[in-house]
Amino acid sequence: MEDKDLQKRNKRNQNVRNILLSSIIILFITFVVFFIFSYIQYKSIQNKIQNIYTSVNSDQNNFTELLTIFSEAEDHFRLFSITYNINDYNSYRSKLITLKSAVDSLIKVRSEESKTFGDKNYNGRKLEDLLPKYSQLNSKLDSILVASETLKTFNIQANNETNISLPRPKEPAAIVANEPKKVVVKKKSLLKRIFQKGDDTITVETGTPTHTQQVTEQNANLKNIIKQGNTQAENRLKELKQTLTDIRKNERSLLADNFTLLHSANQLIRIIHEERIQIQRDKTDHELSILIARTDTFKWQIIISLTFVFIVICILVYYQFFTNYYERKLLDERVYASKLAEQKTDILAEITHEIRTPINSLIGIVDLLKSRKDLYQANDIHLLESAYTNITATSKTINDILNLSKIDQQNSIEAIHFDFVDLLIDVVETHRNHAEMKGIELAYELDKNQPTVIFSDEFKVRQIMSNLVSNAIKYSNGGKVVASAIVDDQSNLIFKVSDQGQGIPDALKKNIFKKYYTVNKSNKVEGGVGLGLYITKNIVSTLKGKINFKTNAGQGTTFKVEIPIPKPKFRRKTSLNIEKISDFSKDLSWLIVDDNALNLLYLKQFFSLHTHVKTATNGKEALEILSRFPIDVVVTDINMPVMTGDELLATVRANPAYNSVKIIATSSDNEQVKKLEKERQVLFDGILIKPFNERKLTEVIVKTIYPIFEDSDELRQES
């Protein structure tokens, strides 16, 4: 029921999250659309303003240029009316032609503008409406050009008419005789003769008195000549004055006409300019009103966009609070789950202890019974072998399940020095009975001439070897299984297991390392839950190694494991010949501590030939025995009532009187022992993993009591 409620709540929360996320996405897309549309509107308004500014400036510049040209033409005309210089006239006419070209250009521009598509909503006057006035201005300029041409023609004629030549007076006859006197008449310039009425200057050089009569006659002739010249000059002067009067009158008329035309053209230009400004102002006001209206729309678009942003922010804030709320709930659930997991772990440890303890004891007892073959018949031995095999398989399944939880917790590496040859032999011997039950020859290949003491995690290496050997036997129906272990030149521990079993089909190769996978779930070869290879691969990865295999369907499989290790050492050569518990010195004192009576009974069988053996059911009893009897070696279980094995270790190590006592822990869980050692910050002298037999027990005790490695001090420093 709780699971259904939890599923409904999770589904509802998921729907809420989906709705919030969808709303955020939709609002974000809407905001982006509004933003893009607003940006387009903004660019449009900006372009409109730029166009208005450009149009006003361009038209203003054009008309300013028109006024400048007209002013320059008017200045040249005024200068010409004073100087009557032909160069001033030419400049005046050139400016008129330029002015006409500018007006023609404006007429063309306005005509082109009238053809373009304008604003349909604008009903006011447009610049194209000034075309008639531009045409009128153009006509005025044509009239001015014609008048200017007439003025030029009149000026040329007037200059020709003023070139008047006066008749020259007759010169008197020359007096030849003795030349008594001379008469010199100095002539004036034409203009002086016209505008000055004085007589010509006459200089008479007096001669000799004998010529008086001749001089008198000559003077009389000269006076007549002068009088006649003066009369002619006066007549001509009167004619000239009349001509000049007429010319001035006509000139004033022409100049007045040109000034009138220029003034009317100037007035027309001013009128066009004022109307153009008014039209431009009206058009600009209209466009600005449109832009202001668009600006209002743009303003509302921005407000709507900001509203969307505000809504998105509110949704995000709500989503954040919603997420934080459920994160807190998840955290609470996680804490609760963690506590529950710890409780389950503790319960599982208790259950495992309750299950594995009798199973391990049964394995040891059955193994002990098997060693006494002379007491049983063939059928009894077969029953013992079957019981041993099945109990061992059950124990392995339990260990696999427990090892799975440890792998998921990412175990650390607990490296020690050990002999991998002894380890391989022990693993092979442990599975020999299983192989013999299936008619499989189980063998190992070793090179004892090489160094065999390595520094690694013995428990994990044992798991790897045990899983691969067990797997090879499980999937073989006969033939031979061979295990080998060497250290190569790159300081890698190479472990191989080859079988002659059914092999692995190509379609299944990629799945064999998966959790809970078996070769054929519908028809399992033997028991198991498909965890062996999965656990093995994870352990190999933890040790930074690699695992691979070669297989042929129906011909067998070879698994290969490579684990990097430090440089190995040779095992110390020793004269000890201890192969079983009875080989130890009878002077040694032993203390066996275990709360399980079956375990105590099993261990006491190994020490039956020793006289100094004490037993206790918990750590507190063990301390009492230690206080009353000298003890050399303590073999204690971990999980016990009253006082556990690790508490016993910490108490003993805290007392200097017990420094010589060796303490060996027995447990089904090596990781638990290592964890407790870290928590207590003390170490056991040896660890004996259940299930065990006499040979394994003997080996652990030997390693604990006697140094067995060459250069042991150096090895201890390296560790």
ZIFENWO-V302673 format. One line per field, one symbol per residue. ss: DSSP state (~ for helix, > for strand, _ for the rest). phi: phi as a letter, one per 30 degrees, with the letter a starting at -180 (. if undefined). burial: # if it has 16 or more other ideal C-beta (glycine too) atoms within 10 Angstrom, else .. Layout:
ss=???
phi=???
burial=???
This chain:
ss=_~~~~~~~~~~~~~~~~~~~~~~~~~~~~~~~~~~~~~~~~~~~~~~~~~~~~~~~~~~~~~~~~~~~~~~~~~~~~~~~~~~__~~~~~~~~~~~~~~~~~~~~~~~~~~~~~~___________~~~~~~~~~~~~~~~~~~~~~~~~~~~~~~~~~~~_____________________>>>>___~~~~~~_____>>>>____~~~~~~~~~~~~~~~~~~~~~~~~~~~~~~~~~~~~~~~~~~~~~~~~~~~~~~~~~~~~~~~~~~~~~~~~~~~~~~~~~~~~~~~~~~~~~~~~~~~~~~~~~~~~~~~~~~~~~~~~~~~~~~~~~~~~~~~~~~~~~~~~~~~~~~~~~~~~~~~~~~__~~~__~~~~~~~~~~~~~~~~~~~~~~~~~~~~~~~_______>>>>~~~~~~~~~~~~~~~~~~___>>>>>_______>>>>_~~~~~~~~~~~~~~~~~_____>>>>>>>>____>>>>>>>_______~~~~~~_________~~~________~~~~~~~~~~~___>>>>>>>___>>>>>>>>>____>_>_________~~~______>>>>___~~~~~~~~~~______>>>>__~~~~~~~~~~____>>>>>_______~~~~~~~~~__~~~___>>>>>>__~~~~~~~~~~~_____>>>>____~~~~~~~~~~~~___>__~~~~~~~_
phi=.ddddddddddddddddddddddddddddddddddddddddddddddddddddddddddddddddddddddddddddddddcchdddddddedddddddddddddddddddddddddcdddccddbddddeedddddddedddddddddddddddddddddddccdddddddddcddhhdabcccddcddddddcccddddbcccdcdddcdddddddddddddddddddddddddddddeddddddddddddddddddddddddddddddeddddddddddddddddddddddddddddddddddddddddddddddddddddddddddddddddddddddddddddddddddddeddddddddddddddcddcbddddddddddddddddddddddddddddddddchddccdbdacdddddddddddcddddddcicdcbbbbcddcdbcbcaddddddddddddddddddcbclibcbcbbbcdddhcdcbbbcbcddibdedcddcdcddicbdbddbddbdkcicedddddddedddicbbbabbbeibjbbcbbbbdbdddbddddbcdbccbddddddddcbbcbadcddddddddddcdccccbcbbcadddddddddcbdbcbccbdcdbdibdddddddddddcddcdddcccccadbdddddddddddhbbddabcdddbcddddddddddddcdccdhdddddddd
burial=...................#...#..#...#..#...#..#...#......#..#...#...#..#..##.###.##.###......##.###.##.###.##..##.##...............###.##..#.###.##.###.##..##.##..#..........#.....#....##.#.#.......##............#...#...#..#...#..#...##..#..##..#......#...#..##..#..##..#..##..##..#..##..#...#...#......#..#...#..#...#..#...#......#......................#..##..##.#########.##.............##.###.######.###.###.##...#..##.############.######..#.#.#.#.......#########################..#.#######....##.##########.......##...###........#.###########..#.#.#.#.#....##.#####.#..##.#......#..#..#...#########..##.##..##..#..###########.##....##########..###########....#..##############.##....#.######################..##.....#....
